[in-house]
């Protein structure tokens, strides 16, 4: 059975350790990640995803938080990302992403952690490798099999 979700924002940054800026659309390259993004490369964390529902939990403490502030490439709506098993394939248009990691260690100098005492990306964010490339926009719809 297919489960659907929405892409609310696609975000890139030229440097690691910085917030990502929303883009209208982003080219995604198989085996690499998002074009012009600092985290692209031949490794298992080519693309990061975080749900708006998790970002919203942080807005109670820091109302100005926006998509991309947690350095996620794709901000989703309607999918509980950390419950997806490793190996799940997400389809977003022609793009196919394989979930490779749930959560990560937070950067020591994370501004959100310093201001609020917590950060959702280490426990709620997920990472994927790009199996098939294409273009993703903030109006894309994604799906996966359950």
For each residue, the residues with C-beta under 8 A, 3 or more apart:
1: 145 146
2: 143 144 145 146
3: 79 143 144 145 146
4: 78 141 142 143
5: 76 77 78 79 141 142 143 144
6: 76 77 78 140 141 142
7: 10 74 75 76 77 92 136 137 138 139 140 141 142
8: 52 67 75 76 77 138
9: 22 67 68 74 75 138
10: 7 22 23 25 26 34 73 74 75 136 137 138 140
11: 20 21 22 23 67 68 71 72 73 74 75
12: 20 21 23 26 34 35 36 37 73
13: 16 18 19 20 21 37 38 68 71
14: 18 36 37 38
15: 18 38
16: 13 38 39
17: 71 107 109
18: 13 14 15 38 71
19: 13 68 69 70 71
20: 11 12 13 37 68 69 71 72 73
21: 11 12 13 68
22: 9 10 11 66 67 68 138
23: 10 11 12 26
24: 137 138
25: 10 135 136 137 138
26: 10 12 23 34 35 36 37 73 135 136 137
27: 34 35 133 134 135
28: 33 34 35 47 95 130 133 134 135 136
29: 32 33 34 35 40 130 133
30: 130 131 132 133
31: 42 46 129 130
32: 29 40 41 42 46 130
33: 28 29 37 39 40 41 46 47 73 130
34: 10 12 26 27 28 29 37 39 40 46 47 73
35: 12 26 27 28 29 40
36: 12 14 26 40
37: 12 13 14 20 26 33 34 40 73
38: 13 14 15 16 18
39: 16 33 34 45 46 47 48 73
40: 29 32 33 34 35 36 37 46
41: 32 33 46
42: 31 32
43: 46 129
44: 100 101 127 129
45: 39 48 100 101 104 127 128 129
46: 31 32 33 34 39 40 41 43 127 128 129 130
47: 28 33 34 39 73 74 97 127 128 129 130
48: 39 45 71 72 73 74 121 125 126 127 128
49: 72 73 74 75 76 81 90 97 125 126 127 128
50: 54 55 70 72 74 75 76 81 120 121 124 125 126
51: 54 55 75 76 77 79 80 81 124
52: 8 55 56 67 75 76 77
53: 56 57 77 80
54: 50 51 57 58 81 120 124 125
55: 50 51 52 58 59 65 66 67 69 70 75 120
56: 52 53 59
57: 53 54 60 120
58: 54 55 61 62 65 112 116 118 119 120
59: 55 56 62 63 65
60: 57 63
61: 58 115 116 118
62: 58 59 65 112 115 116
63: 59 60
64:
65: 55 58 59 62 69 70 112
66: 22 55 69
67: 8 9 11 22 52 55 72 75
68: 9 11 13 19 20 21 22 71 72 75
69: 19 20 55 65 66 112
70: 19 50 55 65 112 119 120 121 125
71: 11 13 17 18 19 20 48 68 121
72: 11 20 48 49 50 67 68 75 121 125
73: 10 11 12 20 26 33 34 37 39 47 48 49
74: 7 9 10 11 47 48 49 50 92 136
75: 7 8 9 10 11 49 50 51 52 55 67 68 72
76: 5 6 7 8 49 50 51 52 79 81 142
77: 5 6 7 8 51 52 53
78: 4 5 6
79: 3 5 51 76 84 142 144
80: 51 53 83 84
81: 49 50 51 54 76 84 102 124 125 126
82: 102 103 123 124 125 126
83: 80
84: 79 80 81 88 90 99 102 126 144
85: 88 99
86: 99 100 101 102
87: 98 99
88: 84 85 98 99 144 145
89: 96 97 98 99 131 144 145
90: 49 84 96 97 98 99 128 142 143 144
91: 95 96 142 143 144
92: 7 74 95 97 134 136 140 141 142
93: 134 135 136 140
94: 132 133 134 135
95: 28 91 92 130 132 133 134 135 136
96: 89 90 91 130 131 132
97: 47 49 89 90 92 128 129 130 131
98: 87 88 89 90 128 129 131
99: 84 85 86 87 88 89 90 102 126 127 128
100: 44 45 86 127 128 129
101: 44 45 86 104 126 127
102: 81 82 84 86 99 126 127
103: 82 121 122 123 124 125 126
104: 45 101 121 122 125 127
105: 122
106: 110 113 119 121 122
107: 17 110
108:
109: 17 114
110: 106 107 113 114 119
111: 114 115
112: 58 62 65 69 70 115 116 119
113: 106 110 116 117 118 119
114: 109 110 111
115: 61 62 111 112
116: 58 61 62 112 113 119
117: 113
118: 58 61 113
119: 58 70 106 110 112 113 116 122
120: 50 54 55 57 58 70 123 124 125
121: 48 50 70 71 72 103 104 106 124 125
122: 103 104 105 106 119 125
123: 82 103 120
124: 50 51 54 81 82 103 120 121
125: 48 49 50 54 70 72 81 82 103 104 120 121 122
126: 48 49 50 81 82 84 99 101 102 103
127: 44 45 46 47 48 49 99 100 101 102 104
128: 45 46 47 48 49 90 97 98 99 100
129: 31 43 44 45 46 47 97 98 100
130: 28 29 30 31 32 33 46 47 95 96 97 133
131: 30 89 96 97 98
132: 30 94 95 96
133: 27 28 29 30 94 95 130
134: 27 28 92 93 94 95
135: 25 26 27 28 93 94 95
136: 7 10 25 26 28 74 92 93 95 140
137: 7 10 24 25 26 140
138: 7 8 9 10 22 24 25
139: 7
140: 6 7 10 92 93 136 137
141: 4 5 6 7 92
142: 4 5 6 7 76 79 90 91 92
143: 2 3 4 5 90 91
144: 2 3 5 79 84 88 89 90 91
145: 1 2 3 88 89
146: 1 2 3
